[in-house]
Amino acid sequence: MTALLAIISIAASIFWIVVPEPLGLVEAADPSGQVDTLFRFLAVVGSFIMVYVAGYIIYFTIAFRRPKNAPANHIGVQIHDAPILEFWWTVVPTVLVAGLAIASVQILSTINNTEGDVLTMEAIGYQFGFSFRYPKIANPIPDEMHVPVNTPITVHVTSRDVIHGFWVPEVRLKADMVPGLINTIRFTPTRIGTYRIICTEYCGALHGKMAAKLVIDSQQDFAKWYNAQGGNGTTGGTGGNAGGVAVALQGGNVQAGQALFGQKCSACHSVGPFTQKIVGPGLGHIFDDTTHPKLVSGDDPTPQNVAKILKNGYQGDIGVMPSSQANAINNTDIANLVAYLVSLSKH
Amino acid sequence: MAVASTTTTVAPHAVLDHIHPEPTSFIRKYIFSIDHKVIGVQYMITGMIFFVFAGLLAELIRVQLMHNDGRFVSPETYNQIYSMHGSAMVWMVIIPLVTGGFGNFVMPLQIGARDVAFPWLNLAAFWMFPVAGLLLFASFAVGAPDAGWTEYPPVSLQGPAGTSLWCIAIFLIGISSTLTGINFIVTIVKMRAPGMTFTRMPLFVWAQLATAGLSMIATTALAAALLALFLERTFGIPFYDPRHGGSPILWQHMFWFYSHPAVYIMILPAFGIISEVLPTFARKPIFGYKMIAFSSISIALLGFMVWAHHMFTSGLVPWLQLPFMIMTMIVAIPTGIKIFSWMATLWGGSIELSPAMLFAIGFLITFTFGGVTGVFLSAVPVDLHAHGTYFVVAHFHYVLYGGSVFGIFSGIYYWWPKMTGRLMSETLGKWHFWVTFVAFNCTFLPMHWLGLEGMPRRVGIYADTHDAVFWNQVASISSFFLAAATLLLFANMIYSFTKGKKAGPNPWGARTLEWMIPSPPPYYNFKKIPAVLAAPYDFGNPLPYIGLERVPGAEGPAVTRTPAPAPAT
């Protein structure tokens, strides 16, 4: 019996190891191969467990059936435990679980690896669609996300209204798009093609229809597309529609900035960490939080870039930041506010 | 203290012989009864009625999904249907059946008590249940909740008016569940018959003890979350809406801090049922009694430390994913110990394949499968792919239908003669099992690859990629057989009432205390409270009870030892 079950489970394991697409999906981006490997490992271990458990249960049930003519007082073997057996069926699962945990942690650390990002972009969910923002492209692009092949991509996802999900099955990655929160997924596309982006959190009546296209282009095709959308062909760097006159920040007054922050900013921004949102994010650690995402303009959080947003305002999917004119502040005020924010970030 | 210590001696105690008179009016006897057995049966009937409605909703879901273009009902209606199916199955069917139903009827009998510790509290807890159930289903009149049984805000803040009714109904059933938890803990700790030490309790009682602890502690978190959702919907107090400073993630933490333990509230009593049925029909002591009891408690404790594994995609910081992933994987170890112990209980048995036993054996196979896919989902990289897909739907139906509902079916076949005094038809019961088992697997197995290949949950319209329509049709047609199989159970109940043979006190030759008294048990359960000398599963030994009133037929066949069969290879 044990041998028969061994043959079945080994056959199942060989199937899971050699099958080209264990999830029935192509691998279109970098972490998908690792996820598939982990899945194969789980499927092999799971096959052994299922085959042995189900096999022995069925075998015991048939082999130890009460004989037809058994007397009414026919009973089974009166044993209560078998310490050696119990020791092993505790230790073996523990070892398997430890192995699984280690493998998962390793894969997770590569998924969360931030090194070598080339394209950083945003995906915004709304009822019922997706739009995508690229550096240096002024307007968000609906329904179609283009990425260049063999290029590490970072996607910050968020939502304009309720929680949505961002899932590309062929990439094997998923993040919830939560209003007021920015989640991040990173991948490197490896296979040119068009894939589906699917919403995986219930978001309203038409949730089932909420989808978009992920187009993995060759690098040349991506550059062509990017230029056609109004980008200038190089990714990253400074830009967005917050570009404009630089503001002289020297000599900003912290106290004056604090007073002004109370009047002009605190209705929408807290001085807590980024995640402590009111309408906009908390600004207390805008310059010293190493995990701080890019500014709303797509720029790195530096004093000069913050000053640019204060000066010119910003209008996008995540929200609206009124300009200096709308807020009735001048360049000196901006310098004072930035000085105040810099002082906060030193605590 | 010297006086109290006398109750711990093994001799039956004269004080325990006082019996309260039975109420005479119909209302006090059958409607507002404080008898745990009547309340247990009331839970069973009410739960089974809601089971029928929730099952019909499931069939509507399956009809819609036979085609991918949403031609059967509108998206709005579809969303209400599956949300109500989930809510009703969790809160109005499985939890009330396994705790209020089986727990109330069986547990006090098994510990040799005349009732639970707080019978009036029990009455109050029961009547909250039909009220909550009716409120929940009444929400269809004003637009039922549509955001799934999890009702994540902010979308649930936009939901129809019935979402607020949902909050009230679930709040109410939550209070009922908490009260039952308190009641059961006190009953089990304080009211066991003399000599029934913790290590002599039937395993069903251990399971109810672990479950009661979970209900008592976890449900309060749900109550707070529901209250906040209700206040936000009604008065606009911003707990969850980020536009006004709330946090949608807060709901997820509060909800899953309850709802993960709730999974164990639904499955631990089923474990308890299996642990009674297997030894009885294998005529063997349960293998590894202490390890099974210990693993129930450790699963209950671990259950509080894994809630955020439902939130791996929600934006947990990576370092927080790790402890939740590892704790979740650890749950597999005590669960595995249980499965292996049940397998070992079958080995060398004298196995009688009654319907209760068939469902228990079916449970072992389907629940193990659900457990294995649960480990898949615990690994964060796999969960990032499978979260929110039909893979998850398949997984939890293997656990909740292949686990809890199979356990409930097994328990119904096992304790039906005790509840009604009549036997069911074995033939009909076996048909019920085989059709259910095959149809169940054909319904939910394809959902695994549907999900992995790209079908998300909670959609009435879906893309026909990877033969999605074909596999959904397989699932739908199988689900119609699954529903039809359940009709066999109801037919069997009717058969039993009309033509069923008298069961006698102990039709299965079982050894726990509930089988030592007539069927159905008298109002007072035990004329004399027995004293307990040993654990109940030693079929080779004389019954471990003294001081029981002798009921003809209760002791089962006289025992003789059979030689051990050759070990399996």
Interface residues (C-beta under 8 A of the other chain):
Chain A: M1 T2 L23 G24 L25 P31 Q34 V35 L38 F39 L42 G46 I49 M50 V53 A54 Y56 I57 Y59 F60 T61 A63 F64 R65 R66 A70 P71 A72 N73 H74 I75 G76 V77 Q78 I79 H80 D81 A82 L85 E86 W89 T90 P93 T94 V97 L100 A101 A103 S104 V105 I107 L108 I111 N112 D161 V162 I163 G165 W167 P169 R172 L173 K174 A175 D176 V178 P179 G180 L181 N183 R196 I198 C199 T200 E201 Y202 C203 G204 A205 L206 H207 G208 K209 A211 K277 I278 V279
Chain B: G70 P75 E76 N79 D146 A147 G148 Y152 P153 P154 V155 Q158 P242 R243 G245 S247 P248 I249 A282 R283 K284 P285 F287 G288 Y289 K290 M291 T313 S314 G315 P318 Q321 L322 M325 I326 M329 I330 A332 I333 G336 I337 I339 F340 S341 M343 A344 L346 W347 G348 G349 S350 I351 E352 L353 I361 L364 I365 T368 F369 V372 T373 V375 F376 A379 V380 P381 V382 L384 H385 H387 G388 T389 W449 L452 E453 G454 P456 R457 R458 V459 G460 I461 Y462 A463 T465 H466 G509 D538 F539 G540 P557 A558 V559 T560 R561 T562 A564 P565 A568 T569
